[in-house]
Amino acid sequence: MPPARAICVYCGARDGTDPAHAEAAETLGREIAAARWQLVYGAGDIGLMGRVARMAQAQGGDTMGVIPAHLLAREVGKRDLTRFVVTETMHERKKVMFMNADAVVVLPGGAGSLDEFFEVLTWAQLGLHAKPIVLLDVAGYWQPLIALIRHVVDQGFAETSLLSLFETRATVAEAMALLHERLAAP
């Protein structure tokens, strides 16, 4: 029986310098599995990506990984997932991940995570979806990004409503509570 909900997690292919980021990735993987939700992520077995997936698997969670062929070696494609999808391009990867998810959580990450976040944020801004987008602001990691988005609004390049298209939570527990609320059956 497929999971009731699927959570797309965007995050780094590195651990970063703050151990709190790795801890949050593992906690998120555990909590997604405990909720009996499916983890949808970039299929890497390194960095925060690997941590979130390994923990979800360790808890018996359903996992779907999506990776472009050119990153199989670089991101150490994790082939032991419930579902493992290889795409031709990064764009196709992002589309498959998003289309198979009910919500998005963005853990700390680099340029790829920013690209993924801004794409789904732009789609929400254009009215193409209303899926929850949660920035998991572990140890204040996303504060500069949030300030930049406020600056964009303040400078007249986006409506104030842009700020309401995503939510920020400081802990996995807070993010999971929000997702449970937003994804509850009507």
Secondary structure as GFF3:
##gff-version 3
##sequence-region A 1 186
A	DSSP	beta_strand	6	10	.	.	.	ID=ss1
A	DSSP	alpha_helix	19	34	.	.	.	ID=ss2
A	DSSP	beta_strand	38	41	.	.	.	ID=ss3
A	DSSP	alpha_helix	47	58	.	.	.	ID=ss4
A	DSSP	beta_strand	62	68	.	.	.	ID=ss5
A	DSSP	three_ten_helix	69	71	.	.	.	ID=ss6
A	DSSP	beta_strand	83	87	.	.	.	ID=ss7
A	DSSP	alpha_helix	90	99	.	.	.	ID=ss8
A	DSSP	beta_strand	103	106	.	.	.	ID=ss9
A	DSSP	alpha_helix	111	125	.	.	.	ID=ss10
A	DSSP	beta_strand	133	136	.	.	.	ID=ss11
A	DSSP	three_ten_helix	138	140	.	.	.	ID=ss12
A	DSSP	alpha_helix	143	154	.	.	.	ID=ss13
A	DSSP	three_ten_helix	160	164	.	.	.	ID=ss14
A	DSSP	beta_strand	167	169	.	.	.	ID=ss15
A	DSSP	alpha_helix	172	182	.	.	.	ID=ss16
###
